[in-house]
Amino acid sequence: MNNEYDIPFVVTLHMKNTYAVLRVHVIKIEGQPYVLLQLEPLMN
C-alpha cells in the first residue's frame, strides 16, 4: 500500500487579459497531509 498520493485540483482563473492556472496538490506522507499550491500565470 502506498502512503503517498497526489490529488491535483486545477483551477483556471481569468482576470482581465491574464489567465492564471492554480494547481492544488494534496500529498500524504507518513500519515501527515501536505498541501502544495502552484500558481502559474499564462500570457496570451
Backbone as ProteinMPNN parsed JSONL, in Angstrom:
{"seq_chain_A": "MNNEYDIPFVVTLHMKNTYAVLRVHVIKIEGQPYVLLQLEPLMN", "coords_chain_A": {"N_chain_A": [[0.845, -1.206, 0.0], [0.536, 2.171, -0.845], [1.728, 5.025, 0.769], [1.853, 7.552, -0.119], [0.059, 9.896, -1.923], [-1.253, 11.784, -4.636], [-3.404, 14.372, -5.224], [-4.431, 16.29, -7.628], [-5.831, 19.509, -8.091], [-7.067, 21.475, -10.528], [-7.455, 24.791, -11.257], [-8.678, 27.301, -13.282], [-8.093, 30.647, -13.598], [-9.516, 33.681, -14.672], [-8.546, 36.796, -15.221], [-9.039, 39.937, -16.289], [-6.961, 40.359, -18.966], [-5.352, 38.312, -18.409], [-4.543, 34.984, -17.838], [-4.611, 32.615, -15.248], [-3.332, 29.692, -13.818], [-4.206, 27.63, -11.249], [-2.905, 25.183, -9.257], [-3.693, 22.671, -6.988], [-2.231, 20.523, -4.814], [-2.621, 17.638, -2.911], [-0.756, 15.911, -0.764], [0.019, 12.98, 0.939], [2.201, 12.005, 3.37], [3.633, 9.59, 5.296], [1.386, 9.549, 6.971], [0.945, 12.208, 7.418], [-0.674, 14.911, 6.056], [0.099, 17.015, 3.298], [-0.169, 20.164, 1.737], [0.211, 21.473, -1.407], [0.581, 24.378, -3.229], [0.4, 25.664, -6.472], [0.839, 28.362, -8.506], [0.446, 29.425, -11.696], [0.954, 31.842, -14.029], [-0.536, 32.563, -17.171], [0.372, 33.874, -20.184], [-1.15, 35.442, -22.935]], "CA_chain_A": [[0.0, 0.0, 0.0], [1.346, 3.384, -0.961], [1.341, 6.058, 1.725], [1.906, 8.848, -0.788], [-0.874, 10.051, -3.028], [-1.318, 13.16, -5.118], [-4.71, 14.717, -5.782], [-4.326, 17.631, -8.199], [-7.023, 20.278, -8.443], [-6.649, 22.527, -11.453], [-8.43, 25.871, -11.356], [-8.258, 28.335, -14.226], [-8.602, 31.963, -13.231], [-9.486, 34.645, -15.763], [-8.57, 38.17, -14.721], [-8.76, 40.871, -17.385], [-6.386, 39.665, -20.119], [-4.361, 37.369, -17.902], [-5.053, 33.698, -17.36], [-3.766, 32.023, -14.219], [-3.686, 28.31, -13.504], [-3.902, 27.297, -9.854], [-2.91, 23.742, -9.006], [-3.657, 22.321, -5.57], [-1.835, 19.134, -4.642], [-2.693, 17.118, -1.546], [0.156, 14.777, -0.68], [0.074, 12.409, 2.279], [3.46, 11.318, 3.61], [3.732, 9.04, 6.646], [0.207, 9.914, 7.75], [0.812, 13.657, 7.517], [-1.065, 15.512, 4.776], [0.747, 18.257, 2.897], [-0.87, 20.846, 0.649], [1.123, 22.238, -2.252], [-0.117, 25.282, -4.145], [1.195, 26.151, -7.592], [0.138, 29.366, -9.3], [1.188, 29.676, -12.925], [0.293, 32.797, -14.92], [-0.447, 32.258, -18.597], [0.29, 35.071, -21.014], [-1.643, 35.141, -24.268]], "C_chain_A": [[0.871, 1.243, 0.0], [0.832, 4.455, -0.017], [1.323, 7.44, 1.093], [0.899, 8.877, -1.932], [-1.013, 11.523, -3.376], [-2.677, 13.399, -5.755], [-4.647, 16.141, -6.325], [-5.688, 18.255, -8.487], [-6.572, 21.441, -9.311], [-7.766, 23.553, -11.607], [-7.891, 26.943, -12.297], [-8.919, 29.663, -13.866], [-8.464, 32.927, -14.407], [-9.648, 36.05, -15.201], [-8.121, 39.116, -15.83], [-8.217, 40.106, -18.587], [-5.359, 38.622, -19.693], [-5.033, 36.104, -17.383], [-4.075, 33.126, -16.332], [-4.26, 30.615, -13.906], [-3.243, 28.0, -12.077], [-4.02, 25.794, -9.657], [-2.787, 23.483, -7.504], [-3.355, 20.834, -5.453], [-1.946, 18.752, -3.17], [-1.866, 15.841, -1.484], [0.222, 14.284, 0.762], [1.343, 11.59, 2.436], [3.535, 10.901, 5.074], [2.577, 9.506, 7.531], [-0.003, 11.408, 7.912], [0.458, 14.24, 6.154], [-0.329, 16.831, 4.519], [-0.019, 18.855, 1.726], [0.122, 21.715, -0.118], [0.326, 23.077, -3.236], [0.837, 25.76, -5.23], [0.365, 27.125, -8.417], [0.984, 29.728, -10.515], [0.416, 30.642, -13.818], [0.502, 32.411, -16.382], [-0.635, 33.538, -19.397], [-0.178, 34.694, -22.413], [-1.349, 36.276, -25.231]], "O_chain_A": [[1.831, 1.342, 0.764], [-0.361, 4.76, -0.003], [0.834, 8.395, 1.697], [0.889, 7.998, -2.794], [-0.904, 12.393, -2.513], [-3.057, 12.716, -6.707], [-4.793, 17.099, -5.566], [-6.576, 17.615, -9.05], [-5.79, 22.286, -8.878], [-8.874, 23.228, -12.032], [-6.774, 27.43, -12.12], [-10.144, 29.777, -13.837], [-7.42, 32.979, -15.057], [-10.729, 36.444, -14.764], [-6.965, 39.092, -16.253], [-8.931, 39.29, -19.17], [-4.594, 38.115, -20.514], [-5.973, 36.161, -16.59], [-2.86, 33.156, -16.532], [-5.459, 30.385, -13.751], [-2.061, 28.096, -11.744], [-5.082, 25.206, -9.859], [-1.893, 24.009, -6.841], [-4.118, 19.993, -5.927], [-1.433, 19.449, -2.295], [-2.226, 14.823, -2.074], [0.452, 15.063, 1.687], [1.545, 10.603, 1.73], [3.505, 11.739, 5.975], [2.776, 9.82, 8.705], [-1.009, 11.838, 8.475], [1.216, 14.077, 5.197], [-0.165, 17.651, 5.423], [-0.462, 18.136, 0.831], [0.784, 22.58, 0.456], [-0.502, 22.556, -3.984], [1.947, 26.207, -4.94], [-0.679, 26.763, -8.959], [2.086, 30.263, -10.387], [-0.659, 30.302, -14.311], [1.589, 31.985, -16.773], [-1.668, 34.201, -19.299], [0.33, 33.744, -23.01], [-1.697, 36.192, -26.409]]}, "name": "protein", "num_of_chains": 1, "seq": "MNNEYDIPFVVTLHMKNTYAVLRVHVIKIEGQPYVLLQLEPLMN"}
